[in-house]
C-alpha cells in the first residue's frame, strides 16, 4: 500500500528559557536551518512560530525517522540561539499582541486582508498529507473522512490555555482559527469538477487568489496529489504525532479500499459533523460525541474503539499496527491538554506548564 505516502508538518513555539514567553527569533533559526534542511524548515506569519515538514515518506516508519530527525535538528538550532522549543497548540500565557509578524509580502497581504484576525492567529498545528493521485477519488475520500475529523481532533487536543487563562477547552487553538474564513469542516462536493468550480468562483470574485487560501480541516491539496488533514493541534510527543498520522493514513486507505470494492462509507451533513467537532474541542477524549447512525450520544472511548475496528484490516498492509495502537496510551495518560491541566492544577504556575511542554517535546528523541 505504498500509494498512501505521508508528509507531516509540525508547527513549534520558540521560547525564551528565562521568561518562558514566546520569543520572536524564528528567522535566525530558519536561516541557519535552511543551510542543511532546505525546504523542510519554514518561517510562519508570526516570528515565534517555526514549521518543520518531512519529505515524502513511503510508510509510517520512515515518517517517524523524519519527524524525530527534524525535531532533534530544530532543538539543536534553538539551543545554539539560547532558545527552547515547545509543541503545544497555544502558548499558555504569551499574548498575541506582543508578537512580531514576519516581514514577507505573502504575510503582509494576509494581515492587510484579515487585520487583527490574522495578527491574533498565534496557534500551532499538525498537518498530515496522505498521497492519493486520483483527484476524483480524493474528493470522495474527503467527503467521507469528514465524519472522523472530530475523533482525530479529540486525540490531538493540546491547547487548554490562552493569554494566561484556562479556557475550559481542550483545544482552544481550534476556536482561535475559527475566526479565519474558509476553515472548519468542509462542505460535500459531488465531484472534482464541482470542487474546482467552487475554487474558480472564489478566485474570479477575488475572495482568494489560489486554492491555498482554503484552510479547511481536511482538503484536497491544490498543488500536491494528497489529501491534507489540518484539524489537529500539534501534539507534544513524537509518539502522539506518529500515532495520529498513522490513524489518518489508515482512514484514507480504508475508505479507498471500500471504493475499490464498489462500497462506500455513509456521508453526513457538515452541520452535524460540526456538532461533534465542538464537543471534541471542548472535552477532548472525555467528550460524548454523537453517533449519527444510532442518533445518540456515545462516550468518545467507545467510538474510538469502533474506529480502530473499522481500520483494522488495512493496518498490517500499511505496517502501522504498532503506531496506531499507541492510541491506548493516549487514552490512559490523557492528551497534551489533559497533562498541561494536571501540571497547572499541581503547581498553579503556567511557567511550570511551559517547562513541562518543553520536556515533553524532547521525549523519546
C-alpha positions, -999 to 999 in steps of 0.1 A, spaced: 0 0 0 29 24 -7 5 46 -26 -6 61 7 26 82 11 29 105 41 40 141 47 39 155 82 42 192 91 45 204 127 45 240 140 66 248 170 70 276 196 103 293 201 106 300 239 128 323 260 143 300 286 143 327 313 108 342 309 92 311 293 75 335 269 73 333 232 104 349 216 104 363 180 137 348 169 124 323 144 142 339 115 176 332 129 167 295 134 152 292 99 181 309 82 207 286 99 185 255 94 179 260 57 216 255 51 212 218 55 174 213 59 164 234 29 126 234 24 120 212 55 122 242 78 100 272 71 90 305 86 54 313 95 35 345 98 44 351 135 81 352 142 77 330 172 65 301 150 87 277 131 74 249 109 91 216 102 79 194 73 91 160 63 97 149 27 75 123 10 76 93 33 68 58 19 55 45 52 49 53 89 83 41 99 100 64 75 78 92 87 88 86 123 125 88 114 120 121 97 99 136 124 125 126 151 153 139 129 136 172 123 127 178 160 163 170 170 177 194 145 153 221 155 161 217 192 198 219 184 194 250 163 173 267 190 199 257 217 226 275 197 205 307 199 198 301 236 161 293 229 139 264 238 113 246 215 78 237 227 50 217 210 16 230 221 -14 243 201 -13 276 220 12 292 244 -1 291 280 3 328 287 21 348 259 -2 374 244 -5 376 206 -4 415 208 32 413 218 43 391 189 61 403 157 49 395 122 74 381 98 84 406 71 72 389 39 48 401 11 26 370 15 21 376 52 16 413 47 -12 406 23 -29 383 48 -26 408 76 -39 436 52 -69 414 44 -77 399 78 -64 426 102 -64 415 139 -79 381 130 -46 374 113 -24 390 140 -42 371 167 -38 337 149 -9 327 172 -16 289 170 4 258 163 -9 228 143 -2 194 129 -9 188 92 -8 153 77 -7 147 39 -17 113 25 -9 105 -11 -39 100 -34 -31 106 -71 -67 104 -84 -84 138 -76 -118 123 -82 -111 96 -56 -95 122 -33 -128 142 -33 -148 111 -25 -124 102 4 -125 138 17 -164 137 18 -164 105 38 -134 112 60 -151 143 74 -170 121 98 -138 110 115 -123 145 119 -137 151 154 -123 117 165 -89 127 153 -92 162 168 -100 148 202 -68 127 203 -47 157 194 -61 183 218 -32 202 233 -42 239 239 -62 245 270 -47 279 278 -49 312 261 -33 345 272 -29 332 308 -64 318 311 -77 283 315 -102 285 286 -123 254 296 -115 239 262 -90 211 255 -83 227 221 -87 265 222 -65 266 191 -94 255 170 -116 283 184 -89 309 175 -87 295 140 -125 295 136 -122 333 131 -105 328 97 -127 324 66 -128 290 48 -120 270 79 -137 242 98 -155 211 83 -158 214 45 -190 210 26 -198 180 5 -186 181 -32 -202 158 -58 -170 156 -79 -136 171 -86 -152 194 -111 -177 206 -85 -148 214 -62 -128 231 -90 -159 253 -99 -161 264 -63 -124 274 -62 -127 292 -96 -157 312 -84 -138 324 -53 -107 333 -75 -129 351 -100 -147 371 -73 -114 380 -56 -122 361 -24 -89 342 -28 -60 342 -53 -55 304 -51 -68 272 -35 -41 275 -9 -62 301 9 -88 274 17 -79 262 52 -105 235 59 -99 207 85 -94 184 55 -88 195 19 -76 181 -14 -43 199 -17 -43 225 -45 -7 217 -56 2 182 -45 -16 148 -51 -25 145 -15 -54 148 10 -43 172 37 -57 168 72 -54 200 91 -77 197 122 -51 187 148 -32 207 175 5 199 173 10 171 199 37 173 225 53 139 219 66 124 186 48 92 196 15 111 196 22 128 162 30 94 146 0 77 161 -24 103 148 -7 103 114 -10 65 112 -47 67 121 -52 93 94 -33 72 68 -54 42 78 -87 60 75 -77 72 40 -66 37 29 -97 21 43 -121 44 25 -101 39 -7 -103 1 -2 -141 3 2 -144 23 -31 -123 -3 -49 -148 -29 -36 -176 -8 -50 -187 1 -15 -187 34 4 -189 49 38 -220 70 47 -216 107 44 -231 131 69 -240 168 67 -214 193 76 -237 208 102 -239 175 121 -202 168 120 -195 203 133 -215 195 164 -190 167 171 -161 189 164 -174 214 190 -176 187 216 -141 173 207 -126 208 210 -142 214 244 -138 180 261 -112 161 241 -111 123 248 -136 129 276 -163 141 252 -196 125 245 -198 125 207 -229 119 187 -233 86 168 -254 98 139 -263 63 128 -277 54 162 -288 91 168 -275 91 204 -246 104 224 -217 79 229 -185 81 250 -155 90 229 -137 59 241 -164 37 226 -163 55 193 -125 54 190 -126 16 196 -152 14 167 -128 34 146 -100 10 154 -121 -19 143 -131 -1 111 -94 4 100 -80 -28 114 -79 -47 81 -55 -22 65 -30 -18 93 -8 -48 85 -5 -38 48 4 -3 59 28 -16 85 13 7 111 -4 -15 137 21 -7 165 19 31 158 -20 30 158 -21 10 190 -3 38 208 -38 54 209 -44 32 240 -16 51 258 -31 84 249 -64 73 263 -47 61 295 -23 91 300 -45 118 286 -39 141 257 -15 170 259 -43 192 271 -51 168 300 -15 167 310 -10 205 308 -40 210 330 -27 184 355 6 202 358 -12 235 364 -35 220 390 -5 207 408 17 238 406 -7 267 399 22 280 377 19 285 340 57 287 337 59 251 351 34 242 324 58 256 297 87 237 312 67 205 311 58 211 274 95 217 265 105 184 282 77 165 265 86 179 231 120 162 235 106 130 249 118 99 231 143 117 209 
